[in-house]
């Protein structure tokens, strides 16, 4: 793609991409517990100069972090397992995925939850090995085809890096099905200053620098080496459903704390006090526990106090209602211990119903992406993958006593393997079967040794015991 076309593409997509970046930035702030309450405060304005309302606590709640991490842990504590139908291909895929696959899956889930869509970029390293990583969705501007299938035609990736002189550069990479082109400008320059970037010095941006000084090279994958992982079919992030509720909770909670601090001091109302120094009044009140008043003509001397009544019950109810709505609208599980107790399996399934619904929708959007990743690995290894079977495992709280009782009651009805696969303490049914067979063999061996030892004490001639024979001879 020519450099002028790159400029037009950036300008045309700037507004739409900027909206996505703003939404993702806000979601990432809430994920890091940097809620709006920290900037706006409970009253929405600075209260300096008002002696009655001096407290300005700003306490952010981390509900959004809990909701996103719940989904990531529920889906990807145990990452998906893939079966291509070929044992050799499965080994190649497993080796290419490596030990970091679970962490990358978790990163994809979090990035998709915050940025509406996550992107996985794969490439070949200097040794020709297959590599992949989740990248910041704020860096990616996708180019889709206009047909009904809406396939990915290209990717414009924009990110910053420092050159050898320490200057900040804006790098623009355009990836299509065959090649990648790189351009750059200094951070302070306008877009029209964009110029070709020498691919041979791009560092981490290029896995295999070309021999010649060129801004274009072939990546050799035959498709755009970026895989989309949408958060949901609507194209929204997880914060949209709960942001207003979280802000309301922060305001009520912080405002409640402000009121408690503001009323800690007792306000005295004096009428007809003989003195003029308020400090002297406080000292005498503390020392003598009395105050001398000098009522004026027609005015009765009085000493009173002013207290502020806080609607505690209303605020507690408001906080409880808002918290409940946050987890309902966010489709998560409130970690309040009173929601669990000694719950049965049916109750726990009901507790996880909304989270399961949200996780299932994300799984539907993620399955095509993982299938594309597995096929890319197989092509890189010179293999052809058939139908890819994906096995997803949920990580949830279970009633182990109930599950163990069901497993015990199923003995004689189900096979031992099926029982072990569903037992809460068993993680590998094959290893457990081997261990059971080993223990059973050891038990049989001990039984045989005990039987042999018992038989040696008998006299084979008389059939009686050795001690009886000895007594007969005497």
C-alpha positions as CSV (number, residue, x, y, z in Angstrom):
1,X,0.0,0.0,0.0
2,X,1.4,3.4,-1.0
3,X,2.2,5.9,1.7
4,X,-0.5,8.3,0.5
5,X,-3.0,5.6,0.8
6,X,-1.8,4.9,4.4
7,X,-2.3,8.6,5.2
8,X,-5.8,8.5,3.8
9,X,-6.6,5.3,5.8
10,X,-5.4,6.9,9.0
11,X,-7.4,10.1,8.5
12,X,-10.5,8.2,7.5
13,X,-10.4,5.9,10.5
14,X,-9.2,8.4,13.0
15,X,-12.6,9.4,14.5
16,X,-13.9,5.9,14.8
17,X,-10.6,4.6,16.3
18,X,-10.4,7.6,18.7
19,X,-13.8,6.6,20.1
20,X,-12.7,3.1,20.7
21,X,-9.4,4.3,22.3
22,X,-11.4,6.6,24.7
23,X,-13.7,3.8,25.7
24,X,-10.8,1.4,26.2
25,X,-8.8,3.9,28.2
26,X,-11.7,4.5,30.6
27,X,-12.3,0.8,31.0
28,X,-8.6,0.2,31.7
29,X,-8.7,3.0,34.3
30,X,-11.6,1.4,36.1
31,X,-9.9,-2.0,35.9
32,X,-6.9,-0.5,37.7
33,X,-9.3,1.1,40.3
34,X,-8.8,4.6,38.9
35,X,-12.5,5.5,39.0
36,X,-13.9,8.9,38.1
37,X,-14.5,9.6,41.8
38,X,-10.8,10.2,42.2
39,X,-11.0,13.3,39.9
40,X,-14.6,14.5,40.5
41,X,-15.1,13.7,44.2
42,X,-18.4,12.8,45.8
43,X,-19.9,16.3,45.3
44,X,-18.5,16.9,41.8
45,X,-16.7,20.0,42.9
46,X,-14.1,21.3,45.3
47,X,-15.5,22.3,48.7
48,X,-12.6,24.5,49.9
49,X,-13.7,27.4,52.0
50,X,-16.9,25.8,53.4
51,X,-16.1,25.0,57.0
52,X,-19.3,22.9,57.3
53,X,-18.3,20.6,54.4
54,X,-14.6,20.3,54.6
55,X,-14.2,16.5,54.2
56,X,-13.4,15.3,50.7
57,X,-12.8,11.5,50.7
58,X,-12.6,9.8,47.4
59,X,-12.9,6.0,47.7
60,X,-13.1,4.0,44.5
61,X,-14.6,0.6,44.4
62,X,-13.0,-2.3,42.5
63,X,-16.2,-4.0,41.3
64,X,-15.2,-3.8,37.6
65,X,-11.8,-5.4,38.3
66,X,-13.7,-8.3,40.1
67,X,-16.1,-8.7,37.2
68,X,-13.4,-8.9,34.6
69,X,-11.1,-11.2,36.6
70,X,-14.0,-13.5,37.4
71,X,-14.7,-14.0,33.7
72,X,-11.0,-14.5,32.9
73,X,-10.4,-17.0,35.7
74,X,-13.7,-18.8,35.0
75,X,-12.8,-19.3,31.3
76,X,-9.0,-19.5,31.2
77,X,-7.6,-20.9,34.4
78,X,-7.6,-24.1,32.4
79,X,-7.0,-23.0,28.8
80,X,-8.8,-24.7,25.9
81,X,-7.5,-28.0,24.6
82,X,-7.4,-28.7,20.9
83,X,-7.6,-31.9,18.9
84,X,-6.8,-31.8,15.2
85,X,-7.4,-35.5,14.6
86,X,-3.7,-36.1,14.1
87,X,-1.4,-37.1,17.0
88,X,1.6,-35.6,15.3
89,X,-0.2,-32.3,14.6
90,X,-1.5,-32.2,18.2
91,X,2.1,-32.5,19.5
92,X,3.2,-29.7,17.2
93,X,0.4,-27.5,18.3
94,X,1.0,-28.2,22.0
95,X,4.7,-27.4,21.6
96,X,4.0,-24.2,19.7
97,X,1.5,-23.0,22.3
98,X,4.0,-23.4,25.0
99,X,3.8,-22.8,28.7
100,X,2.5,-19.2,28.4
101,X,-0.7,-20.1,26.5
102,X,-2.9,-19.8,29.6
103,X,-1.5,-16.4,30.4
104,X,-2.0,-15.2,26.9
105,X,-5.6,-16.5,26.9
106,X,-6.1,-14.5,30.1
107,X,-4.6,-11.4,28.5
108,X,-6.9,-11.8,25.5
109,X,-10.0,-12.0,27.8
110,X,-9.0,-8.9,29.8
111,X,-8.1,-6.9,26.7
112,X,-11.3,-7.8,24.9
113,X,-13.3,-7.0,28.0
114,X,-11.8,-3.5,28.2
115,X,-11.2,-2.7,24.5
116,X,-14.2,-4.4,22.9
117,X,-11.9,-6.6,20.8
118,X,-8.5,-8.3,21.5
119,X,-5.9,-9.0,18.9
120,X,-3.4,-11.8,18.7
121,X,-0.4,-11.2,16.5
122,X,1.8,-14.1,15.3
123,X,5.2,-14.1,13.5
124,X,8.4,-16.1,12.9
125,X,11.3,-15.3,15.1
126,X,15.0,-15.2,13.9
127,X,15.2,-19.0,14.2
128,X,12.1,-19.5,12.2
129,X,10.0,-20.6,15.2
130,X,6.3,-19.7,15.5
131,X,5.6,-17.0,18.0
132,X,2.5,-15.1,19.0
133,X,1.4,-12.6,21.6
134,X,-1.6,-10.5,22.6
135,X,-1.1,-6.8,21.7
136,X,-2.8,-3.6,22.8
137,X,-6.1,-3.2,20.9
138,X,-5.6,0.6,21.0
139,X,-2.7,0.0,18.5
140,X,-4.8,-1.7,15.9
141,X,-7.0,-0.3,13.1
142,X,-8.6,-3.2,11.2
143,X,-9.6,-3.0,7.5
144,X,-12.5,-5.3,6.7
145,X,-13.9,-6.4,3.4
146,X,-17.3,-5.0,2.3
147,X,-18.9,-8.4,1.6
148,X,-21.3,-10.2,4.0
149,X,-18.6,-12.4,5.4
150,X,-16.6,-9.3,6.5
151,X,-13.1,-10.9,6.3
152,X,-10.0,-9.2,7.5
153,X,-8.2,-7.5,4.5
154,X,-5.5,-5.7,6.4
155,X,-4.3,-4.3,9.7
156,X,-2.8,-0.9,10.4
157,X,-0.8,-1.1,13.6
158,X,0.3,2.2,15.2
159,X,2.6,2.2,18.2
160,X,5.5,4.2,19.6
161,X,9.2,3.2,20.0
162,X,12.5,4.9,20.7
163,X,15.2,5.1,18.1
164,X,18.9,4.7,18.8
165,X,19.1,8.4,19.7
166,X,16.4,8.2,22.2
167,X,13.8,10.1,20.1
168,X,10.2,8.9,20.3
169,X,8.9,7.7,16.9
170,X,5.4,6.8,15.8
171,X,5.6,3.6,13.8
172,X,2.9,2.8,11.2
173,X,2.8,-0.8,10.0
174,X,0.3,-2.0,7.4
175,X,-0.1,-5.8,7.2
176,X,-2.0,-7.5,4.4
177,X,-2.1,-11.2,3.3
178,X,1.3,-11.2,1.8
179,X,3.5,-8.2,3.0
180,X,4.1,-5.7,5.7
181,X,5.0,-2.1,5.0
182,X,6.5,0.2,7.7
183,X,6.4,4.0,7.9
184,X,7.4,6.4,10.7
185,X,7.3,10.0,11.9
186,X,8.7,11.7,14.9
187,X,6.2,12.1,17.7
188,X,5.9,15.9,17.3
189,X,5.4,15.8,13.6
190,X,2.1,15.9,11.7
191,X,0.8,12.9,9.8
192,X,1.8,14.4,6.4
193,X,5.5,14.0,7.6
194,X,5.1,10.2,7.4
195,X,7.9,8.6,5.5
196,X,9.2,5.0,4.8
197,X,10.9,3.3,7.6
198,X,14.0,1.2,7.1
199,X,12.8,-2.2,8.0
200,X,16.3,-3.5,8.7
201,X,16.5,-1.4,11.9
202,X,13.0,-1.9,13.2
203,X,14.1,-4.1,16.0
204,X,11.2,-5.8,17.7
205,X,8.8,-4.8,15.0
206,X,10.4,-7.2,12.5
207,X,11.3,-10.8,13.3
208,X,13.3,-11.3,10.0
209,X,14.9,-8.1,8.7
210,X,15.2,-8.1,4.9
211,X,18.6,-7.9,3.3
212,X,18.0,-4.6,1.5
213,X,17.0,-1.3,3.0
214,X,13.3,-1.4,2.3
215,X,10.1,-0.6,4.1
216,X,8.3,-3.6,2.6
217,X,8.9,-7.3,3.2
218,X,7.0,-10.6,2.8
219,X,5.9,-12.3,6.0
220,X,5.1,-15.6,4.3
221,X,1.8,-16.6,6.1
222,X,-0.6,-16.2,3.2
223,X,-3.1,-14.3,5.4
224,X,-3.1,-11.3,7.7
225,X,-1.1,-12.5,10.8
226,X,-3.6,-10.9,13.2
227,X,-6.5,-12.8,14.8
228,X,-9.5,-10.9,16.2
229,X,-11.1,-12.0,19.5
230,X,-14.3,-9.9,20.0
231,X,-15.7,-9.4,23.4
232,X,-19.2,-9.9,22.3
233,X,-21.4,-9.7,19.2
234,X,-22.5,-6.2,20.0
235,X,-18.9,-4.8,19.9
236,X,-19.0,-3.3,23.4
237,X,-16.8,-3.5,26.5
238,X,-17.8,-4.8,29.9
239,X,-17.7,-1.4,31.5
240,X,-20.7,0.0,29.6
241,X,-23.2,-2.0,31.6
242,X,-21.9,-1.0,35.1
243,X,-20.1,2.3,34.9
244,X,-23.0,4.5,36.1
245,X,-23.8,2.0,38.9
246,X,-20.1,2.0,40.1
247,X,-20.0,5.8,40.0
248,X,-23.2,6.0,42.1
249,X,-21.8,3.5,44.6
250,X,-18.6,5.5,44.9
251,X,-20.5,8.8,45.4
252,X,-22.7,7.4,48.1
253,X,-19.9,5.6,49.9
254,X,-17.5,8.6,49.8
255,X,-20.3,11.0,50.7
256,X,-21.2,8.9,53.7
257,X,-17.6,9.0,54.9
258,X,-17.5,12.8,54.3
259,X,-20.6,13.3,56.4
260,X,-19.2,11.2,59.3
261,X,-16.0,13.3,59.3
262,X,-17.8,16.6,59.1
263,X,-20.0,15.9,62.1
264,X,-17.3,14.7,64.5
265,X,-16.9,18.2,66.0
266,X,-19.8,19.4,68.2
267,X,-21.1,22.8,67.2
268,X,-21.9,25.1,70.2
269,X,-24.6,27.7,70.0
270,X,-24.0,30.5,72.5
271,X,-26.5,33.2,73.6
272,X,-25.4,35.8,76.1
273,X,-21.9,34.6,76.7
274,X,-20.0,37.1,78.9
275,X,-16.6,36.5,77.4
276,X,-15.4,37.4,73.9
277,X,-12.7,34.7,73.3
278,X,-14.0,31.4,72.1
279,X,-10.7,29.7,73.0
280,X,-11.3,30.9,76.6
281,X,-14.8,29.4,76.4
282,X,-13.5,26.0,75.4
283,X,-10.9,26.0,78.1
284,X,-13.4,26.9,80.9
285,X,-15.8,24.3,79.5
286,X,-13.1,21.6,79.7
287,X,-11.8,22.7,83.1
288,X,-15.0,23.5,85.0
289,X,-17.6,21.6,83.0
290,X,-19.7,24.8,83.2
291,X,-20.0,28.1,81.3
292,X,-21.0,31.4,82.8
293,X,-23.5,33.3,80.7
294,X,-24.4,37.0,81.0
295,X,-27.9,37.4,79.5
296,X,-28.7,40.8,78.1
297,X,-31.9,42.7,78.7
298,X,-34.7,40.8,77.1
299,X,-32.4,38.0,75.9
300,X,-32.1,34.8,77.8
301,X,-28.6,33.3,78.0
302,X,-28.4,29.8,76.5
303,X,-25.8,27.2,75.5
304,X,-26.9,24.7,73.0
305,X,-25.4,22.2,70.5
306,X,-26.1,21.4,66.8
307,X,-25.9,17.9,65.5
308,X,-26.5,16.5,62.0
309,X,-28.6,13.5,61.6
310,X,-27.4,11.1,58.9
311,X,-29.9,8.8,57.2
312,X,-27.8,5.7,57.8
313,X,-30.5,3.2,57.0
314,X,-31.3,4.8,53.7
315,X,-27.7,4.9,52.6
316,X,-27.1,1.3,53.7
317,X,-30.1,0.2,51.6
318,X,-28.9,2.3,48.7
319,X,-25.4,0.8,48.8
320,X,-26.8,-2.7,49.1
321,X,-29.2,-2.1,46.1
322,X,-26.4,-0.6,44.0
323,X,-24.0,-3.5,44.8
324,X,-26.7,-6.0,43.8
325,X,-27.4,-4.2,40.6
326,X,-23.7,-4.0,39.7
327,X,-23.3,-7.8,39.8
328,X,-26.6,-8.4,38.1
329,X,-26.0,-5.9,35.2
330,X,-22.3,-7.0,35.0
331,X,-23.3,-10.7,34.9
332,X,-21.0,-11.7,37.7
333,X,-21.0,-13.3,41.2
334,X,-21.1,-11.2,44.3
335,X,-18.2,-12.6,46.5
336,X,-20.2,-11.8,49.7
337,X,-19.8,-14.9,51.8
338,X,-23.5,-14.9,52.8
339,X,-24.3,-15.8,49.1
340,X,-22.5,-19.1,49.4
341,X,-22.7,-20.9,52.7
342,X,-23.2,-24.7,52.4
343,X,-24.9,-24.4,49.1
344,X,-25.9,-27.5,47.1
345,X,-24.7,-28.1,43.6
346,X,-28.0,-26.8,42.1
347,X,-27.7,-23.6,44.2
348,X,-24.1,-23.1,43.0
349,X,-25.1,-23.6,39.4
350,X,-27.8,-21.0,39.8
351,X,-25.3,-18.6,41.4
352,X,-23.0,-19.0,38.4
353,X,-25.9,-18.7,35.8
354,X,-25.2,-15.1,34.7
355,X,-21.4,-15.6,34.7
356,X,-21.9,-18.8,32.6
357,X,-24.1,-16.9,30.2
358,X,-21.5,-14.1,29.7
359,X,-18.7,-16.7,29.5
360,X,-20.6,-18.7,26.9
361,X,-21.1,-15.7,24.7
362,X,-17.4,-14.9,24.8
363,X,-16.5,-18.5,24.1
364,X,-18.7,-18.3,21.0
365,X,-16.7,-15.3,19.8
366,X,-13.3,-16.7,20.7
367,X,-13.7,-20.2,19.2
368,X,-13.1,-19.1,15.5
369,X,-9.9,-17.2,16.6
370,X,-8.4,-20.2,18.4
371,X,-9.3,-22.3,15.4
372,X,-7.4,-19.9,13.1
373,X,-4.4,-19.9,15.5
374,X,-4.2,-23.7,15.5
375,X,-4.4,-23.9,11.6
376,X,-1.7,-21.2,11.3
377,X,0.6,-23.3,13.6
378,X,-0.2,-26.5,11.5
379,X,0.6,-24.7,8.2
380,X,3.8,-23.3,9.7
381,X,4.8,-26.9,10.6
382,X,3.9,-28.2,7.1
383,X,0.8,-30.0,8.3
384,X,-2.8,-29.9,7.4
385,X,-5.4,-29.7,10.3
386,X,-8.7,-31.3,9.8
387,X,-11.7,-30.5,12.0
388,X,-10.5,-28.9,15.2
389,X,-12.3,-30.0,18.3
390,X,-12.0,-27.5,21.2
391,X,-12.5,-28.6,24.8
392,X,-13.2,-25.7,27.2
393,X,-13.1,-26.2,31.0
394,X,-14.8,-23.9,33.5
395,X,-13.2,-23.1,36.8
396,X,-15.9,-22.7,39.5
397,X,-16.7,-23.4,43.1
398,X,-18.2,-26.9,43.6
399,X,-19.8,-28.7,46.5
400,X,-17.1,-31.4,46.8
401,X,-19.0,-33.4,49.4
402,X,-22.0,-33.7,47.1
403,X,-19.9,-34.6,44.1
404,X,-18.0,-37.2,46.0
405,X,-21.2,-38.8,47.3
406,X,-22.6,-39.0,43.8
407,X,-19.4,-40.6,42.6
408,X,-19.6,-43.2,45.4
409,X,-23.2,-44.0,44.7
410,X,-22.4,-44.4,41.0
411,X,-20.0,-47.4,41.7
412,X,-21.3,-50.4,39.8
413,X,-23.5,-48.3,37.5
414,X,-20.8,-46.2,35.7
415,X,-17.3,-47.2,34.6
416,X,-14.5,-46.5,37.0
417,X,-13.0,-44.1,34.4
418,X,-16.2,-42.0,34.2
419,X,-16.4,-41.8,38.0
420,X,-12.8,-40.7,38.3
421,X,-13.1,-38.1,35.6
422,X,-16.0,-36.5,37.5
423,X,-14.5,-36.8,41.0
424,X,-13.6,-33.4,42.5
425,X,-10.2,-34.6,43.7
426,X,-9.0,-36.2,40.5
427,X,-7.3,-34.1,37.9
428,X,-5.9,-36.9,35.7
429,X,-8.1,-40.0,35.4
430,X,-5.4,-42.0,33.6
431,X,-2.8,-41.5,36.3
432,X,-5.4,-42.2,39.0
433,X,-6.3,-45.5,37.3
434,X,-2.6,-46.5,37.1
435,X,-2.3,-45.6,40.8
436,X,-5.3,-47.7,41.7
437,X,-4.0,-50.7,39.7
438,X,-0.7,-50.4,41.4
439,X,-2.2,-50.3,44.9
440,X,-4.5,-53.2,44.1
441,X,-1.5,-55.2,42.9
442,X,0.4,-54.4,46.1
443,X,-2.6,-55.4,48.2
444,X,-2.9,-58.8,46.4
445,X,0.9,-59.4,46.9
446,X,0.5,-58.7,50.6
447,X,-2.5,-61.0,50.8
448,X,-0.5,-63.8,49.0
449,X,2.4,-63.3,51.4
450,X,0.1,-63.5,54.4
451,X,-1.6,-66.7,53.1
452,X,1.8,-68.4,52.5
453,X,3.0,-67.5,56.0
454,X,-0.1,-69.0,57.5
455,X,0.3,-72.3,55.5
456,X,3.9,-72.9,56.7
457,X,2.7,-73.2,60.2
458,X,0.6,-76.3,59.4
459,X,1.9,-79.9,59.3
460,X,1.3,-81.4,55.9
461,X,1.4,-85.0,57.3
462,X,-1.3,-84.7,60.0
463,X,-3.1,-81.6,58.9
464,X,-2.8,-80.3,62.5
465,X,-0.9,-77.3,63.7
466,X,2.8,-77.6,64.6
467,X,2.2,-77.0,68.4
468,X,-0.4,-79.8,68.6
469,X,1.9,-82.3,67.0
470,X,4.7,-81.4,69.4
471,X,2.3,-82.0,72.4
472,X,1.3,-85.4,71.0
473,X,4.9,-86.6,70.9
474,X,5.4,-85.6,74.5
